[in-house]
Amino acid sequence: MITAAVLLIGDELLSGRTQDANLNYIANRCQERGIVLAECRVVPDTEDAIVEAIRALSARNTYVFTTGGIGSTHDDITAASVAKAFNKPLVVHPEALKLLEEYYGDNINDARRRMARAPEGAALHSKMVFQIENVFIMAGIPTVMQGMLDALLPVLQQDSPILSVTVKAYVLENELADELNELHLNTPKEVTIGSYPFGEAGKIKGTNLVARSRDAQKLAIVRDQLQALVDRKLG
């Protein structure tokens, strides 16, 4: 199984000042490529937190995507922290520097040159994505991150797409629990089922029943079973 983890970096995320938009995009794009997004962490702009998270996530996932902290200001410490996580010095990547100088021209300055720093030995992918071992360093700005990820995904391993179907039920979750548990026990292991309450006009109105699988035929069977369960409840 190909797995990935996301490390969201930034004090602004933990303070609530900025609402993350990157995780959803990464999750959906990974699912299309058959990459299982196994976990996500949010950490502040502190070296120790980033280093610890990188080491833990890298050890148990195929890929790790970091977002945030790669700009030119004092609190952009992601590149240095990733370097420390792999016991590498932080160096100026010559190819990245050349690209920055070509892009900014006469407007290049020391602050912008900082964005060419990377762990020693890092590979440079399209859109200025650095890779060290199985970790990919990306921007936190959603539009920039999306371009980076879209350019990167074709070079990664992939598997069959993870498909999903949803049955919307105007039935409360606890009214479906017993039948849903029984259905789950008899569901092929290739299919997973989840139940997620939804609300309308500020009140919980029902439950979305979601099934996921790489096997389209088995997924269709389970989808019909979920719909039959809901139909019985609604009588």
N, C-alpha and C positions, 0 to 999 in steps of 0.2 A: 504494500500500500504506500502511495506517495502522500506524505503529510506536509503540512506547512503550519507555521506559527507566525503571528503578527505581533510586533512590539511597537506600540504607540508611545512616542516619547514627547513629553512636554508638560511643564508646569501648568500651562493654560488649559490643558485637558482636565487635569485633576482639580483645578480651581473652579471649573464650570464656566469659565470665561469663553472657551471655545468648545463647540459641539463637534465631536468627531464625525467625519463623513467618509473616512478611508476604509474602515473595517468592512462595511457593507459592500463596497465596490470590490475589495480584494476577495471577499468570501464568494461573491457571485461569479467573478472571473475565474477563480480557482475551481469552483464547482463545474463550470463549463469545460474545464480542462481535465476533470477527473482527479484533481488534487484535493485531498481532504483537509480542510482547515481545522486543525485539531485543538488549537488554543490561542488565546490572545492575552497580552498583558499591557497595562498602562503604567508607565513609570515617569518620575519627574526628571528634570534636567540635572541629574546628579550622576557623577561618574560611577560610584559604587553600585547604584541601582541598575544602571544600564549594563555594566560589566556582568553582574550576577545574573541578570535576565538573559543576556546573550549566551552565556555559558550553559545555562540550564536549557533554554529552548533549542539551541544548536545541537545539543547532545541527543535529543530525543525526537527530532523532526528532520525530514528530508531537506526542507528549506525554511529559512527565517527571513521575513520581510520587516525591515524597520522603517518607520515613517517619522520624520521630524528631526530638527536639530542639526541640519547640514548647511545652514546659511553662513553668513559672514560676521555675525555678532558674537559677543562674549559668551552667550549661553548656548551657542551651537556647538555642542561637544560630542555629538554622536560619533563622528569619524574617529576622534581620539579615544573614545571609550571602547568602540569596537576593536580598535587596534590593541588596546590594553587587554581586552578579553582574550585575544589570541596571542598575547605576549609578543606583539609586533611593534616596531617603532612607527610613528606617524610621519609620513614623508610627502613631498609634493609629487604627484603623479604627472610625469612629463607630458603624456598625451592629453590628459585632462586640462593641464595648464595651456597647452597650445590651442585647444578648442575654445577655452575661455578668452584667450587673447584675441583669437580670430573673431569671436562673437562680439566682444565689447570694444575692440579696436582701441581708439584713443581714450576711451572711457574706462579702461581697465585700471584698477587700483589695488592696493594691498588687501583690502577687505574682500574684493572679488577673487583675488588669487587664493584666498583661504579655502575657497570651495574646491580647489584642486588637491587638497590634502586628503590622503587615504592611507589605510594600513599598508605597510610595505608588502609588496607582492600581490596587491589587489588587482583584479581584472577590471577593465573598464568596458561596460556595455553601452549600447545606444542610449541616448537621452541622459548621459552622465550618471548611470547607475554603477556604483562600485560593488564588487563582489569579493569577499574574503571567505574562503572555504564555502560553507553553505549559507552564508548570510549576505543579503542584498540590502544596500543602504539607499533609501529613497527619501524624497522630500515629504514634508508634511502638508504643503498646500495641495488641496484635493485635485485641482486641475493639472498641476504639474505631476503629482504622484500617479494619476491615471495614465498620463502619457508614458511615464517611466514603466509602469507595470505592463501596459499593452505592448510596449516594445520588447520587454523582457520575456514575457510568457512563451513565445514561440521557441525559445532556446532551452526551455525547461522540459524535464520529463513530463509525460502526460499519460492519462489512462482513459478509459471509457467515461464519457460525461456522467455526472451524477444528476439524475432526473428527479423531478418532484411533482407531485399532484396535491391539490388541496380540495377538500370537501368542506364547504361552509355550512355549519349547522346552527340554527337558532335554538340551540339546546345548551343548557349550562353544563360545564365540564363535569361536575360531580354527578350529574344525571346520566352521564355516558361512561363513567369510570369502570363499573363492573364489566360491562360488555366489551369495552375497549381493552381492558386487561386480558380478558379471555381471547379476544381476537389477536392480541399481541403474542400470546403464548403459542398460537397456531400459525403465526406468520413466518414465511421463509426467512432464514437468517440474512438473506441478501436484501431484505427490505426493512427499513426502520420506520416507526410510526411515532408522531408527536402530536400533542394536543395543546392548543394555544387559545385561551379566552380572548375575545375581542369585544370592544364596546362601541356603542353608538349613543350620541347625545349625552355623554358623560356616564353612561351606565353599561355594565356588562350585559351583553345581549346574547352571546352564544360562544361557539367554539369552532376554531379552524382545525380540522383534522388533516395533518400533513404526512404524506408518505414519501420516502426517498429511496431510490435504488438505481443501480447501473443497468438492471435488467428490466427493460420496458414491458415485457410480457407479464412478469410477476408483479410489477408495479400496477399494471392495469387491473389485474385480478384483485389486488388488495384495495385499489381505489373503489371497485364495485362493491367489495365487502363493506367498506366504510360507508358508502352511500346507502347500502341496504340497512346498515345499523341505524343510520340517521332516519331513514324512512320509517323504520319500525317505531322509533321513539316518537316521531311526529304523528304516527297513526293514520 
